[in-house]
Amino acid sequence: MLLLSEYTGDKTALEDAVKMFENSFEWKRFCREKRILEHGVSFTEALKLPAVIYLHSGDRKWLDQGERNVDDAFELNEQADGMVSANEFLSGRDPNQGHEACVVADMLWTLGYYLQANPRVVDCDRMERIAYNALPGHSTKDFRRHQYMSFVNQAQATPFSKCTHFAPRSKHMQYRHQLFFECCLGNIQRAFPAFAQRMWLKDEKTGEPISMLHGPSKLSSAFNGVAYTFEEVTEYPFEDSVKYVFHAAQPLEMTLTYRVPGW
């Protein structure tokens, strides 16, 4: 409905979308007034909606509310690998609880919308911690096997693992080609693309490049009709320095903005 409003200019579609969201989820309390026991994937998908509504409506109240929701979710549920716990349901900060692979993919997707709406350093830091810590823990290097549930304190990836209150002593904690829940098999493939899409952004007003998320990457674009490339040369996150290599088809003056991590 939001896209319908954008493509057609029909504001009633936008108004209807906002009403549907307000009536279908307790967006005002989300996490803060009392701990929310929501399904992790459903929660993470809903978490992006205030940012998406703001991007379409320009109403700042939605962005402010959404950023409070994000901050609350991480304050109450963040694990050592940067991801919120979600053993089917949000599970607090207990290090013996973990998260589902789908929630990792969806959280990167959700935080990406907040970067597009208002690129806060804290959200960039969160995306990097998830992409470089929680995500690799869910999958083998070739992404051919994955865990349904991953845990920061898991010593064994066997059917005898019992780190979680959800399905202890089950194959969900093993690295397998296929698990009972088939959603994660497809979802985990889009997790890093959701991160890579936001590594480079453009300033909405000037069209100049912004290096938002760090890691080896290359941007090819144009400014004032002149083609250029920016390459970020680094071993980040295994080192804390980056180098930018710039090439342009002809002399070009513009500003490169880059993020300084909060840590």
Residue pairs with C-beta under 8 A, 6 or more apart in sequence:
1 13
1 14
1 16
1 17
1 20
2 13
2 14
2 17
2 52
2 53
2 56
4 10
4 13
5 11
5 12
5 13
5 14
5 17
5 56
6 56
14 56
14 57
17 53
17 56
18 53
18 57
21 27
21 49
21 53
25 46
25 49
27 46
27 49
27 50
27 65
27 69
28 65
29 36
30 36
30 47
30 68
30 69
30 72
30 73
31 69
31 72
31 73
31 76
32 68
32 72
35 76
35 90
35 92
36 43
36 90
37 89
37 90
38 46
38 89
38 90
39 88
39 89
40 84
40 86
40 87
40 88
40 89
40 90
40 99
40 100
40 102
40 103
41 86
41 100
41 102
41 103
41 106
41 183
43 73
43 86
43 90
44 84
44 86
44 103
44 106
44 107
44 110
45 106
45 110
47 66
47 69
47 70
47 73
47 107
47 110
48 66
48 109
48 110
48 113
48 114
49 66
50 62
50 63
50 65
50 66
50 69
51 62
51 63
51 66
51 110
51 113
51 114
51 116
51 117
52 113
53 59
53 62
54 60
54 62
54 63
54 66
54 117
55 113
55 116
55 117
63 117
63 118
66 114
66 117
67 114
67 118
67 120
70 110
70 111
70 114
70 123
71 122
73 84
73 90
74 84
74 126
76 90
76 92
76 93
77 84
77 85
77 86
77 90
77 91
77 92
77 93
78 84
78 85
78 93
79 85
79 93
79 95
79 97
79 98
79 99
79 134
79 152
80 95
80 152
81 129
81 130
81 133
81 134
81 137
81 152
82 126
82 128
82 129
82 130
82 133
82 134
83 99
83 103
83 104
83 107
83 129
83 130
83 133
83 134
84 90
84 99
84 103
84 107
85 91
85 92
85 93
85 94
85 97
85 98
85 99
86 98
86 99
86 100
86 103
87 97
87 98
87 99
87 100
87 149
87 164
87 165
87 166
88 100
88 166
89 166
91 97
91 165
95 152
95 153
96 151
96 153
96 163
96 164
97 151
97 163
97 164
97 165
98 149
98 150
98 151
98 152
98 154
98 163
98 164
99 134
99 149
99 150
100 148
100 149
100 184
101 138
101 139
101 146
101 147
101 148
101 149
101 150
101 184
101 187
101 188
102 183
102 184
102 187
102 188
104 130
104 134
104 135
104 138
104 150
104 188
104 191
105 135
105 184
105 187
105 188
105 190
105 191
105 194
106 187
107 130
108 127
108 130
108 131
108 135
108 191
108 192
108 194
108 195
109 190
109 194
111 123
111 126
111 127
111 130
112 127
112 194
112 195
112 197
112 198
114 120
114 123
115 123
115 124
115 127
115 198
115 201
115 212
116 198
116 201
119 201
119 210
119 212
119 259
121 259
121 260
121 261
121 262
122 262
124 212
124 213
124 259
124 261
124 262
125 261
125 262
125 263
127 195
127 198
127 213
128 213
128 214
128 215
128 237
128 261
130 195
131 191
131 192
131 195
131 213
132 215
132 237
134 150
135 188
135 191
135 192
137 147
137 150
137 152
138 146
138 147
138 150
138 184
138 188
139 145
139 146
139 147
139 175
139 188
140 146
140 175
143 188
143 189
144 177
145 175
145 176
145 177
146 175
146 176
146 179
146 184
146 185
146 188
147 157
147 172
147 173
147 174
147 175
147 176
148 172
148 173
148 179
148 180
148 181
148 184
149 163
149 164
149 166
149 167
149 172
149 173
150 173
151 161
151 163
151 164
151 173
153 163
154 161
154 163
154 173
157 173
157 174
157 175
158 173
158 174
159 169
159 170
159 171
159 173
159 174
160 169
161 168
161 169
161 173
161 174
162 168
162 169
163 173
164 173
166 172
171 179
171 180
172 179
172 180
172 181
178 185
179 185
195 213
196 217
198 212
198 213
199 211
199 212
199 213
199 214
199 215
199 217
199 232
200 209
200 210
200 211
200 212
200 217
200 219
200 230
201 209
201 210
201 212
202 208
202 209
202 210
202 221
203 209
203 210
203 257
206 254
206 255
207 223
208 223
208 254
208 255
208 256
208 257
209 219
209 221
209 223
209 230
209 254
209 256
209 257
210 256
210 257
210 258
210 259
211 230
211 232
211 242
211 244
211 256
211 257
211 258
211 259
212 259
213 259
214 232
214 234
214 236
214 237
214 242
214 259
214 261
215 232
215 234
215 236
215 237
216 232
216 233
216 234
216 235
216 236
217 231
217 232
218 229
218 230
218 231
218 232
219 229
219 230
219 231
220 227
220 228
220 229
221 227
221 228
221 229
222 228
223 252
223 254
224 252
224 254
226 248
226 249
226 250
226 252
227 248
227 249
228 246
228 247
228 248
228 249
228 252
229 246
229 247
229 248
230 244
230 245
230 246
230 256
231 244
231 245
231 246
232 242
232 243
232 244
233 242
233 243
233 244
233 245
234 241
234 242
234 243
236 242
242 258
244 256
244 258
246 256
